[in-house]
């Protein structure tokens, strides 16, 4: 089933970056970069770019510009990075609304960008996105200690650009932040343990959300977000109790 595989790929590629986002305290960076990427998508739409690759290039170009702006602001105005990220998000969101203001289908387009069309992803989309996302994830996990701030922001921009086209802004944010935040205490003690816990929470959340959506005919993306939150809360309590009461040898 391509939709579940898409969810697994997003979880596997986003949890490692999510750990870094939580560690740096720049929680809203994914929303900002995702919104900037969507401005690129809107620009491609207004310019009648028909090919998926063309749209992706517009989105990636916009996201990389946003990432470079954040690299600059972190170096020059590091203590204000989080509010600057928020300002960048608001500016990008407002620009998107302005660009769509005369589009009769703008409301529907905006809804698709936010909640995504995860139920309608194809095997081809999953294959291409998987190749990109997993390649970026491998580079990050192997070289995360060597990559400077610019390297993180650029990899992050490419990851978010690819995944937003696959699952939408809401699920990208949830997949990045919720598992990583729930397992922050575990990751502080042992990075790999936090990674495995985060992956498990993410995959379980996607599986539960998709299953409930199918059986009860409820909107898929919002339900997956809630399922991720519930699984993360359960994982947090389980991992906390495991750490508090270690197994006796």
N, C-alpha and C positions, 0 to 999 in steps of 0.2 A: 504494500500500500504506500504510494509515494508521499502522502501527507504525513504519515508517521515517520517515515525515513527523513523527510525534510526537518521534522521536529528534532530527531536525534542528531542530525548534522548541526543544526543550530545550537543545540545544547553542548555538544562536544567542542564546538569552536568558540562558544561565547563564555563558558564558565571560566576558562583560564584568563581571558581578558577581563572578565568581570571581577576576578580576584584583585587584579591590579587597579581597577577603577575604585573598588571599595577601599583598598589600601591607601590610595592617593587622596581619597575623599572628594573625588570629582564625579559624584553620582549622576549628575544630569548631562554628562558629556555625550552619552549615547543619544539622548533625545535631541540635543543640539545638532550633532553630526547627522543624525537621521533626517531631521527637518531640513537641513541644508541640502542633503542628497535629494530630498523630495522636491526642493526648488529646482534642482537640475532636471528632474523628471518632468516637472510642470513646464519648464522652458522647452524641453524636447517636444512635449505635447503641443505647445503653442506654435512651434516651428514646423509642425507636421512631420516629425521624425518617425517613420513607421517601423523601422527595424528595432528588435529588442536590444541588439548590440549597440545601436546608436543611442538609445535611451540610457543604457547602462553607462556608456561613456560620458554622457552629460551628467548623470548622477555621480559617477566616480570623480569627475573633474570638479564638480561643486564641493563634494565632501573633502577632497584633498586640499582645496583652497581653504575650507573651514579648518581643517587640521593644521595647516601652516599658520593660520591666524592664531590658533590656540598655542602653537609652539612659541610664537613671538610673544604673546601675552604672558605665558608662563615664565619666560626668561626675563621680561621687563617688568611685569606686574604680578609676580607669582602669588603674593598674599591675597590678591583679589581675583584669583582664577575662577573660583566657583561662581561668584556673582557675574563675572564676565561671560561665563558659559551660559548662564541663565539669560543674560541680555542677548547673546548671539542666538539662542533658541527663539526668543520672542521676536527678534528682528526677522529671522528666517520664516517663522510661522506667519508673521504679518505680511511678508513679501509674497508668500505662497497664496494667501487669501487675496491679495491685490491682483496677482497675476490671473487668478481664477474668477475674479469678480464679474467678468463679462462672458464667462463660459457657461452655457445653459446646463451643462452636465458637471459643473465644477463641484457641487456638493457631493455627488456620488463619487467623483474622482478623489476628493479629499477623504471620504469615508474609507475607500479602498486603501488609500495610502496609510491610514492610521491603523485600521483593523486587519488589513491584508486580505488575501484571497487564498488562504492556506488550503482550503478544501479543493481548490481547482488547480493546484500545482501539477505539472506533468513530470514524467520520468526524465525527460530531457532537461527541464529546469533543475530538477534535483541533481542530476548528474553533473551539470556544468557548475552549479552553485557548490556542490560538495567538493569538487576538485579545487575550486578557489578557496573556499573556507577552510578546508582541512590543510591545504598547503600553507596558508597564513598561520593557522594554529600550530603546525609543526615548527615553523620558523620561530614563532613566539616562545613556545615551550623550550626549544633548544637554546635560544640565544637571548632570553628575556633579561638575563643579568648583564649582558653586554650592550643591549640596545639602549641608546640614549633616549631622551624625551621625544625627540623628533621621530625616531623609529617607532615608538609606541603609538604616537598619534597617527602616523601614516598607516600602519598596519590596522589600527582601530578603524580608521576611515574606510579602508577597503573592505573590512569585515562587515561593518554596519551597512555600507552601500549594497553589498551583495545580499545580505540577509533581509533587509527591508523590502527589497523587491520580491522576496520569497514569502515572508510571513507578516509583514507590516510593522509599524513603529511600536505598537503596544507590546507585541510578543518579543521584539528585539530587546526592549527595555527590561521586560520581565525576565527574559532568559539570561541577560547579563547580570542583573543586580540581585534578584531574589535568591537564587541558590548560593551565590557568592557571599551575600550578606548573612544569610542564615548560618553558613559554615565558616564565618570569619574567625571565630575562636579556635576551631579545629585547624584551619589553615595557618594560623599564627604559630601553633605548636608543630605542625608538620604539613608542609605545602601539598604534598601528594595526597595525603589523607583528606584534606579539604577539597581537593580536586575530585577525588573519587566520590565523596559524599555529595558534592555539588552535581556531578554528572548523574548520580542515582536519583537525586531529587528532581532534576530537570526531566529526565526520561520518564520517571513515574508520573510527573505532573502532566506532561504531554499525553501520555497514554490514558490517564484518568480523564483528562479534559476531552479528548477525542471520543472516548467511549461514552461518556455522559452526554456529549453533544449529539452523538448518533442515536442513542436510545431515547432521549427526551426532546430531540429536535430543537435545541437551543443554539444560539449564536456561538460558533466554535471558538474564535480567538478570545473573547472576553472570558469564556468558561475555562480555557486553558490557563489564562492569567490567574484566575481564582484557584484553580487546581494546583498551580505552581506555588502559590502563597500558602495553601493548606499543607502541602507536602513539605514545604520549607519549614513551616512551624513545627510539624511533627518531627522532622529531621533534627531541628534545633534542640528540642527537648530530649530526644533519644541520645544525641551525641553529648549533650550536657550531662545527662545522667551517667552515661558510659564513662565520661572523664571523671565524674565525682566519685563513682564507685567502681574503681578498676577491678578487674578479675584477679582473684587471689591465685597464686601459683602453688 
